[in-house]
Amino acid sequence: MEDLNAIATPGMLVRHPDKPDWGVGQVQSNIGGKLTVNFRDAGKVVIDSARVGMMPVYKDD
């Protein structure tokens, strides 16, 4: 799953595939396979890229 998150850069909008109730999140950092994402409804969460592949969000989503 790490490859899916390799393109995640600060400012990018994403969704957690297993937590739709968290809403859209904005990537804060992507360091060493750990994504820090600030979600609208869950706050700041650190995601292990080896376990979860985030879904990119585009303007029209």
C-alpha positions in Angstrom: 0.0 0.0 0.0 2.9 2.3 0.5 3.1 3.0 -3.3 -0.5 4.4 -3.2 0.5 6.9 -0.6 3.9 7.8 -2.2 2.3 10.6 -4.2 0.7 12.2 -1.1 2.1 15.6 -0.6 1.2 18.3 2.0 -2.1 20.0 1.0 -3.4 17.1 -0.9 -7.0 16.0 0.0 -7.6 12.4 0.9 -10.2 10.0 2.4 -9.6 7.0 4.6 -11.1 4.0 2.8 -12.3 2.4 6.0 -13.5 5.5 7.9 -15.9 7.5 5.7 -17.3 9.2 8.7 -13.9 11.0 9.2 -14.7 13.1 6.1 -12.1 14.6 3.9 -8.6 15.0 5.2 -5.7 17.2 4.2 -2.2 15.7 4.2 0.1 17.6 6.6 3.2 15.5 6.0 4.5 12.3 4.5 7.7 11.1 6.1 9.1 7.6 6.3 5.9 5.9 5.3 3.8 7.8 7.9 1.2 10.2 6.7 -0.1 12.8 9.0 -3.6 13.8 7.9 -5.9 16.4 9.4 -9.5 15.1 9.0 -12.5 17.4 9.1 -14.4 15.2 11.6 -11.6 13.2 13.3 -8.8 15.7 13.8 -5.1 14.9 13.2 -4.3 11.2 12.5 -1.0 9.5 11.7 -1.5 6.8 9.1 0.9 3.9 8.5 1.2 3.7 4.7 2.1 0.0 4.9 -1.4 -0.7 6.3 -3.8 1.8 4.7 -3.9 3.2 1.2 -5.5 6.6 1.3 -7.9 7.6 -1.5 -7.2 10.9 -3.2 -10.0 13.4 -3.4 -10.5 15.6 -6.4 -12.5 18.9 -6.4 -15.6 17.2 -7.9 -15.7 14.3 -5.3 
